Amino acid sequence: MTMQGSAFLKRLAAGVTRYRLEDRDALLAFRRSIIEDARTRSTPEFFEWQFEQNLVARDASPQLWIYRKDGRIVGQQGGVPVELKVGDRRFRGSWAIDLHVESAFRLRGIGVALSETYVSGNDITMALGITDDARKAFLRAGWIDLGAVPLFVRPLRTGRMLGTRGHGALGKCAGFLADIPLRCVETAARAGLVLRSFRLQGIDRFDELADRIWERAAEHYPAICRRDRAHLNWRYADFPLEGTYRCFYLLRHETVVGLVVLRMGARHGVPAGYVVDYLCEPQWTTALFAACVQRFRQWGASAVYCLHDGPWVARSLRRLGFVRRESTTRLMFRPPTANGESKPVGKEVIALLSDSRNWFVTMGDSDADGAMTEGRAC
């Protein structure tokens, strides 16, 4: 960046302010005018949940920045604060979300000024689902691109899926035949669950058992955002649209060995199941996903979707009949800028984070789940 460009950005950054309570009405009006899913994301209830109730917030102010022009809000940048475990160290992480600039003021550097102000307060900043235009801007700003997060699909009723895509009776017949080997795989997996005494137990809220799962499982994943009961309850049990998520523990011989969050929605016009989030030690992964497939079949889903990147998981999913599909959900991260607020990260940490195989990422990270389907609730 030239000296002139740097000075210009510095002048713009001077106009960026941290959100305050007195900004709420004006900001909600701005969000209603610019966010596509405004009916949900711009309600006071959703706003309070997203930005004010997250227990990881490091001070009284939500991770939300605004830019005004002539006294009127024309841009915003939000963040979801998390604790990021990298190896055996912990860092102040944040998922970048809701960067919006009014169309008349785009390409003037406002978005860059908002983003840079936000990034400067984090040790490591992350983003999921970046557009192609945003990716180019992020790369210029020093972000590291880790590629697309894999999307895995497990057909349950292939005939119904093909029927909605114009394949008619022939497609339904082909789908029925295609389901036969998948049902055989599922039957074997179900028998394994019974023999090994695995089952899902529904819960309303996560408790100290979730903390124990986190402590046991976290050491197996080089880069993962903290998933203890405080985070899980905020993210799922307290989500402002009641009934959106269904939370479970995975039990083996009555001992809790994992947790999972499921959701029913729609995709391509047919009922679809989503494995939104999960956590367990690697040896329980296959059993956990087998139990999820069984539960979604009971709920009438035509397919199960899982957006996920993590060590060892692909092998377990393939064993259960999941296939990998093209994904447009890109993962990027930004190392800390040179300022006095961030702790030293170190080259070894950056090297570890720069390999996508080290990351544990699900639909529950950032706000990736909101972009996946046509409908949220079952």
N, C-alpha and C positions, 0 to 999 in steps of 0.2 A: 504494500500500500504506500502511495506517495505521501510526502509530508503534508501536502495540501489536503489529500483524502483523509489522512489521520486527523488533521485539525477540524475538518468538516464533520467527521464522525464524532469527535469530542464535543463539538457544539451541539449536535443532535442529542448526544447522551445526556447533556445538561438538562434537556427537557423531559427526560424519563424520570418518573417518580414511583415510589413504592405505593401500592394500594393502601388506602386508609378507609376506615368505616364510613366516613362522609362521602366517599366516592361510589358507594354501592349502587344507588339508584341510577346514576349516570352510566355506570359500567354495565349494569344489567340491561339498560336500554341499548347500549352499544352492542352487547352480545346478541340481543334479539334481532338486531338489524343485520348482523353479519354471519352468524353461525347457522349452518343449514338445519341442524337438529335443535333449533331454538326452543321448541316446545318443552324439551326436557332440560337441556343444558343451560338455559337461561332463567330457569325458575329459581326463586330464592332458596328453596330446599336443596336443589342440586348444587347451587353455588356454595352454600354453607358447608355441605358435605365435602365437596371437592377441595375447597381452599381454606376452610376455617376449622374443620374437625379432624384433620390428619394429625395424629399424635406425634409424628416425626418432625413436625414443624419446629424449627429451632428458635423461634422467637414469637412474639405476639402477632406479628404481621404475616399474612399468607404469602406464599411465593407467587406474587402477581405484580406485574409492573404495567404502567399505563403511559401513554404519550398523548399530550394535548396540543391542539392547534387552535389558537385564538380562544382558549378556554374550553374547547370541546374535545372529548376523547375521540381520537381517530386511530388508536392502535393499542394493543395489549400483548403481553407475553406471560404465560403461566408456567408453573412447574409443580411437580409432585415430588416432595422431598422423601428420600429413602435412605436407609443405611445400606451401603454397598460393601459386601465382603469380597475382598480380593486376596486369595491365598489365606494367610492367617492375620491379615490386617483389615481394619474397618475404616471406611471413608464416608464423608458427607456426599451422597449422590443425589441426583435429581433428574426426573424425566421431564424433558421439555414438552409442553403441550400448549395448545391454544395461542399460537402466534397469529394474530389477525391484524391487518391494516386495512383501513377503508380504501376502496378501490381508487378513489381520486388522489390518494396520497402514496400509492405504491411506487416502487422503483425510485424513491427519494432518500433511501438510507434509513428510514424510520425503523423498519423491521430489523436491520442490522444493529442499530443503536439499542433497541429493546433487548435483542438476543444477547449482545455483549454485556450489557449491564446485568442481566440475569445470570449469565455464565460465570461472571467474576466472583460470585459468592459461593460457588460450589467447588468441592475437590474434583469431582468428575461429573460431567453432565452427559445425559444419554437421550436418545430419541428413537422412536419406533414409527414406522409408517411415513417416511419422508417422501415428498413429491420429488419428481425429477428436477424441477427448478430449484427447490429448496436444497436438494443434494448438492448441486453445483455451488450454491452460495455457502453451504456448510463446509465443503471441501476447501474453498478459498479462505475460510475463517479458521482452518486448522482442525476440523473434525476428521475422524478416521472412520471410513466406511467398511463395515463388516459383512456387507451383502444382505441378501434376503433371508429372513427367518423361515425355515421350512414349514409348509402346511401339509399335514397328513390327513388323509380322508379314509374312513372305513365305511364302505357301502353296507347298508343293512337290507334295503329293499330297492335293488337296482332297477327293477321293472317300473316302479313308481317314479323314480328319478328320470328314466328315459322317456316315460310317457309325458312328462311335463315339458320335454324339449322337442316335441314334434315327431317322435319316432313311432307313435301309434302302437297297434297291436303287435307288430313284429318286434318292436323294441321291448315291449313288456315281456314277450316270450323269451327273447334273448337275455333280458335282465333276470328272469326267473332261473334260467339255466346257469347264468353267471353266479347267482346267489348260492347254488348248491355247494361248491367247494368252500365258500366262505362260511356257510352254516356248519360244515364239517369242522372247520377250524374253531368256530365258536363253541360247538358242542364239546370238543376236546378241552378247550379252555375252561368251560363251565364245569366239566368233570374235575379238572385240576383244582378249581376253586373249592369244590365240595371236599375233595380228598384232603386238601391241605388246610381246610377250615378257614378260608378267607371269606369275608363278607363286608359290605358297606353298611355303616350305621349312620342314619341321618341325625343331624344336630342343629339346634337353633343358633348357637354361638360357639366359638372356639374357646377352650379353657387351657389350663396349665399343660394338658396333654399335647397341645399344639406347640408349646414352648419346648417340650422334650423332643418332639419330632424335629423341630428346627435345630436344636443342639446336636442331635445325632446325625442328621442328614447334611447339614451345611458343610461339614468338613470334606464331603465327597465332591463338592462342586467348586471349581476354582474361582468363578465369578458369579455371584448370586445376590439379589436384593433380599434383605431380611424378611422372613415370613414367620413372625411370631404371632401370638394371639392378638396383640394390640393392632398390628397392621391388618391381619386377616379380618378381624371384626369390623374395623373401619371400612375396609375395602368391600366386604361382601355382606356381612350381617346388618350393617348400618346403611347400606346403599339406599338412597331415597325412594326408589321404586320397589316397594315391598313385593316379595315373591319372585324377584328376578333371578336370584341365585339359590341353589340348593347345596348345602354344605354337608360333608360326610367325613367320618373317620373310616380308615380301612383297618379291620380287625383280623388278626390271625390267632386262633385259639383264644379268643376273648382279650387278646392283648393288642392295643392300638399301635400300628406300625406305620401309618401314613395318613394323609389327609388329601381331600380333593374337593373342588368346587365345580359343579355342573350347571348348565343352563340349556333350556330348550328355546329354540327360535325357529327361523325359517330361512331357507336358502334355495334359490331358484324355484320358489313357489311351493316347496314341500317341507314338511317338518324336519328339523335338523337338530342334532345334539352337539353341544360344545363342551369340551373339556377345557374350562377356562383357566384353572390353576390346579396345581398339585404339589405335593412334596412327600418324599419318602427316601429311605436308603435305596441304593441302586438295585439290590437283590429283590425288592418288592415291586419294582416298576411293572413287570409283565402282569403280575396278579392284579395290581391296581387298575391298569387299563382294561384288563379282561372283565373285571367287575363293572367298570364304567360302560363297556359295550353291552353287557347284559342288562344293565339298568336302562339304557337308552332304548333298547329293543322293547322293553316292557312299557316305556312311555310312548311308543309309536313313532320313533324317529326313522327316517329313511336313510340317514347317513350320520356318521359321527365325524366331527372336525376337531383338529388339534393343531393350533399354531404353536410350534415349540422348537427350541434349540437347546440341546443339553447333551452332555456326555452320556453315551450308552443308550439313549432312549430310542434311536432309530431302529436298532436291532430288536428291541422289545415290540415296537409297533409293527414292524414287518412280520414278525412271528404271529401276530394277531390278525393279519390281513389288511393292515393299513397300507396305503400307497401314498407316495409323495407327489404333490401337485405343485405347479408353479405358484409362487407367492410374490406379491408386490410389497409386502411389509418389510421394509429395510431397517436394519439396526445400525446406528452410528453412535459414536461417543466422542466427547471433547475433553482432552486433558486440561488441567487447570491453567489459567492464565497466570502471568507473573504478577501477583499482587500479594499483599501482606496477609490477606484473610485466609488463604488456602494453605493447608499443610503440605510439605513436600511429598510428592507421590513416588518418584523414583523411576528409573528406566526399566527396572525389572517388572514393575507393576504395569507400565504402559505396554511392554512386550507381551505380558500375559493377556491383557485386555485386547490386544490387537489381533489375537487369534480367536475367531468365532467359535472354535471347538471348545473353548474354555467357559463359554457363557451358558447360564441357565436362564432361559427367557420363555415366558408363556403369554397367553392372551391377557392375563391378569396384570402384567406389567404395563406401566404408562397408562394410556387409555385405549390400548389396541382392541380390547373387546368391543368397544362401542362402534368400531368401523367394520365389524365382521359380518353382520347379518341384517336382514330387513326388520326383524322384530326382536325385542328383548325377552319379554315375559313368556311363560309357557302358555 
